[in-house]
């Protein structure tokens, strides 16, 4: 149970971190396009796409972190 809570904690923190990173990158790209074309369009699809990427990568990185910690624990 302790490992499961640890996994959920890391997965959630990685999901949020990657989601915010993707949102910031998309916002910077939209701002650059705003200065070039004078049109700022932020759609719901941009938010949903960043949420999907953050979720998948967060789960993957949560598994990797737990696996690395387990292997280090077994090595000691």
Backbone bond lengths (Angstrom), bond angles and torsions (degrees), N, CA, C in turn:
res aa  C-N    CA-C-N  psi(-1)  N-CA   C-N-CA  omega(-1)  CA-C   N-CA-C  phi
1 X - - - 1.454 - - 1.528 110.64 -
2 X 1.336 115.71 -37.70 1.458 119.83 -179.90 1.535 110.66 -63.70
3 X 1.338 115.91 -39.31 1.464 119.94 178.65 1.524 111.01 -66.43
4 X 1.329 117.03 -37.54 1.460 121.29 179.64 1.535 111.06 -65.40
5 X 1.324 116.92 -42.63 1.466 120.79 177.60 1.523 110.41 -65.22
6 X 1.332 116.26 -40.32 1.465 121.52 177.17 1.528 110.07 -61.24
7 X 1.336 116.71 -44.51 1.468 121.43 177.94 1.527 111.07 -61.91
8 X 1.325 117.65 -45.13 1.464 120.68 179.63 1.525 111.62 -63.10
9 X 1.333 116.47 -39.59 1.456 120.47 178.16 1.523 111.26 -61.80
10 X 1.339 116.74 -49.40 1.464 119.64 -179.92 1.521 112.15 -66.14
11 X 1.317 117.55 -40.39 1.464 120.30 179.58 1.522 111.12 -63.26
12 X 1.327 116.54 -44.37 1.458 119.64 179.61 1.523 111.41 -64.60
13 X 1.314 116.98 -43.24 1.467 118.94 -179.55 1.531 111.40 -66.78
14 X 1.331 117.77 -37.62 1.467 120.58 177.49 1.525 110.77 -69.52
15 X 1.322 118.03 -38.53 1.475 121.31 177.73 1.520 110.78 -59.85
16 X 1.325 115.90 -47.42 1.465 120.42 -178.41 1.528 110.43 -65.93
17 X 1.313 117.07 -43.40 1.467 120.73 -178.65 1.526 111.76 -63.89
18 X 1.314 116.71 -46.39 1.468 120.06 -179.52 1.526 110.44 -68.53
19 X 1.336 117.58 -39.08 1.456 121.02 177.21 1.525 111.06 -58.89
20 X 1.327 116.79 -47.48 1.469 120.06 179.86 1.525 111.72 -65.33
21 X 1.323 116.89 -36.74 1.467 120.33 177.64 1.519 111.14 -63.93
22 X 1.326 116.74 -45.47 1.470 120.82 179.37 1.526 110.37 -64.12
23 X 1.329 117.61 -41.88 1.471 120.71 178.35 1.528 110.32 -60.98
24 X 1.334 117.65 -44.52 1.467 120.32 179.53 1.523 112.01 -64.07
25 X 1.326 117.43 -40.46 1.467 120.38 178.21 1.530 110.27 -64.34
26 X 1.331 116.82 -44.30 1.471 119.99 178.54 1.529 110.80 -63.27
27 X 1.323 117.23 -38.97 1.460 120.40 178.86 1.524 111.05 -64.93
28 X 1.324 117.18 -41.46 1.468 119.79 177.45 1.526 111.76 -63.93
29 X 1.319 116.60 -40.17 1.472 119.92 177.69 1.530 110.10 -64.40
30 X 1.344 117.22 -42.60 1.467 120.47 178.59 1.529 111.47 -63.70
31 X 1.342 116.60 -37.67 1.465 119.21 177.95 1.518 111.83 -66.76
32 X 1.328 117.06 -39.25 1.468 120.08 177.14 1.526 109.95 -63.48
33 X 1.338 116.42 -43.54 1.465 119.33 177.82 1.524 111.73 -66.23
34 X 1.339 117.30 -30.48 1.462 120.65 177.41 1.527 110.62 -63.19
35 X 1.324 116.73 -43.26 1.455 119.50 -179.37 1.519 112.28 -71.94
36 X 1.338 117.52 -25.37 1.463 119.99 177.88 1.535 112.52 -83.16
37 X 1.339 117.02 -41.82 1.466 120.67 -172.95 1.521 114.28 -114.70
38 X 1.313 118.18 -2.16 1.463 123.72 -178.53 1.528 113.10 57.14
39 X 1.324 116.78 36.97 1.464 120.18 175.04 1.524 108.69 -141.87
40 X 1.319 114.44 122.05 1.459 121.21 179.88 1.516 108.14 -110.68
41 X 1.329 116.59 108.57 1.462 121.57 -178.04 1.526 108.33 -120.12
42 X 1.336 116.39 114.56 1.457 121.91 176.52 1.523 107.29 -117.45
43 X 1.321 115.47 114.39 1.455 120.22 -175.49 1.521 111.00 -105.64
44 X 1.306 116.31 164.26 1.455 122.12 176.89 1.529 110.94 -65.23
45 X 1.333 116.84 -29.74 1.465 120.87 179.17 1.526 111.71 -62.65
46 X 1.321 117.58 -33.49 1.463 120.49 177.14 1.526 110.66 -63.36
47 X 1.307 116.48 -42.67 1.462 122.01 179.43 1.531 110.86 -66.54
48 X 1.324 117.24 -44.71 1.469 121.68 -178.93 1.525 110.73 -66.00
49 X 1.322 117.16 -40.13 1.460 120.98 178.86 1.529 111.14 -63.57
50 X 1.323 117.08 -42.14 1.466 120.59 177.68 1.519 110.73 -65.94
51 X 1.326 117.63 -35.67 1.460 121.33 178.24 1.524 111.05 -66.81
52 X 1.317 117.63 -40.59 1.465 121.35 178.06 1.528 110.95 -64.96
53 X 1.318 116.71 -47.70 1.469 120.24 179.78 1.520 110.55 -61.85
54 X 1.325 116.89 -43.94 1.460 120.62 179.11 1.513 112.44 -62.90
55 X 1.321 117.22 -39.82 1.457 120.83 179.50 1.515 113.03 -65.11
56 X 1.320 116.28 -48.28 1.468 120.43 -178.30 1.525 110.89 -66.45
57 X 1.310 117.12 -47.47 1.467 119.43 -179.25 1.526 111.14 -68.53
58 X 1.317 118.05 -33.41 1.462 121.05 177.50 1.517 111.96 -64.63
59 X 1.334 116.88 -43.78 1.461 119.90 176.51 1.521 111.45 -63.25
60 X 1.320 116.31 -43.92 1.460 120.37 179.44 1.529 111.06 -61.41
61 X 1.322 117.30 -47.21 1.458 119.70 -179.80 1.526 111.84 -68.47
62 X 1.318 118.37 -31.12 1.461 121.05 174.15 1.517 111.59 -62.31
63 X 1.336 116.62 -42.93 1.466 121.11 177.35 1.525 110.03 -64.11
64 X 1.323 117.40 -44.30 1.462 121.06 -179.11 1.531 110.93 -62.74
65 X 1.315 117.94 -44.16 1.468 121.45 -179.76 1.525 110.68 -63.26
66 X 1.318 117.06 -44.32 1.469 119.93 178.75 1.526 111.11 -64.47
67 X 1.333 117.30 -40.12 1.460 120.52 178.97 1.526 111.29 -65.01
68 X 1.307 118.09 -43.90 1.462 121.29 179.12 1.520 110.46 -63.81
69 X 1.310 117.87 -43.52 1.467 120.46 178.14 1.528 111.49 -63.91
70 X 1.324 117.16 -38.68 1.462 120.59 177.74 1.525 110.78 -64.70
71 X 1.334 116.82 -43.80 1.466 119.70 179.97 1.522 111.68 -65.59
72 X 1.309 118.09 -37.04 1.456 120.68 175.82 1.525 111.31 -67.14
73 X 1.324 116.79 -37.65 1.459 121.06 177.77 1.534 111.01 -65.05
74 X 1.334 116.83 -41.62 1.459 121.16 179.40 1.530 111.73 -68.21
75 X 1.327 117.54 -30.03 1.467 121.73 -178.68 1.516 111.59 -70.71
76 X 1.324 118.14 -30.16 1.471 121.65 -178.54 1.484 113.09 -76.16
